[in-house]
Amino acid sequence: MKIELRNPTRTLELEGPMSVQRMLNKLDLNRETVLVISDGTLVPIDAMLADDATIEIRNVISGGDR
């Protein structure tokens, strides 16, 4: 599967299929700090990702009151 990471932008390849949780573990990413997106849709942590999937991973950004 093709994985596009943001900030910094880079592209990785992993062999699938695998769950979102397993992919994040392999990439050493905390599921609470990233969004996993496939075809413009957020993907739940227990979803299975196909070997030919293209996945985008974005960091969660939060703001507060001034």
Backbone hydrogen bonds, N-H to C=O, Kabsch-Sander energy under -0.5 kcal/mol:
donor,donor_aa,acceptor,acceptor_aa,energy
2,K,53,A,-2.3
3,I,12,L,-3.0
4,E,55,I,-3.3
5,L,3,I,-0.6
5,L,10,R,-3.0
6,R,57,I,-1.6
10,R,5,L,-1.9
12,L,3,I,-2.9
14,L,1,M,-2.3
18,M,49,L,-1.7
20,V,47,A,-2.0
21,Q,45,I,-1.6
23,M,19,S,-2.3
24,L,20,V,-2.7
25,N,21,Q,-2.3
26,K,22,R,-2.5
27,L,23,M,-1.8
28,D,25,N,-1.2
29,L,24,L,-2.8
33,T,30,N,-2.0
35,L,58,R,-3.1
37,I,35,L,-0.5
37,I,56,E,-2.9
38,S,41,T,-2.6
41,T,38,S,-1.7
43,V,36,V,-2.9
47,A,44,P,-1.8
49,L,18,M,-3.3
53,A,50,A,-1.6
55,I,2,K,-3.0
55,I,53,A,-0.5
56,E,37,I,-2.8
57,I,4,E,-2.9
58,R,35,L,-2.2
58,R,56,E,-0.5
60,V,33,T,-2.5
